[in-house]
Each structure stands twice: as C-alpha cells, then as structure tokens.
C-alpha cells in the first residue's frame, strides 16, 4: 500500500547523489503514482529545495520522528 501525499520519508538509496541527495536525507511526498512511484521533494532546513523528482516506492521509507527533527543543514 502506498504512503500518503505529504508524508515525510527518508531516502534509502545512494543512487541519487548526482541529484544532490544521499541516503538518509528526508523529503516530502508531493504526488503518488499508483503503486509504483512517488514524486518527492528534498529540502534543506532553511526551506530551499535540494531536488524534486520521481522515484520508485522501494527507494524511500516513512521517516521516524528523529529523522524529521534533523533535516540537512543549509550548508550541506
């Protein structure tokens, strides 16, 4: 069953480093594409977008409270 829109997720894969994100980064699901993919936006703690793209559902997991409390720093 897909996660809902606006759920906070953690990236599980290192396959997206070229897009500026790495495993452990948190993002927000903006759209759900059936049972196959999510459109996810990854942002810094100051709100600036790092990346926004679609990825397979198995590349993210629902973020824990600890992960959502520590988004990536604006510096890095």
Protein Blocks (a to p, Z undefined) as FASTA:
>chain_A
ZZdehiacddfbfklmmnopaehiacddfbdehjlbccdddddfkopafbdcdddfklpc
cddfklmmmccdfkZZ
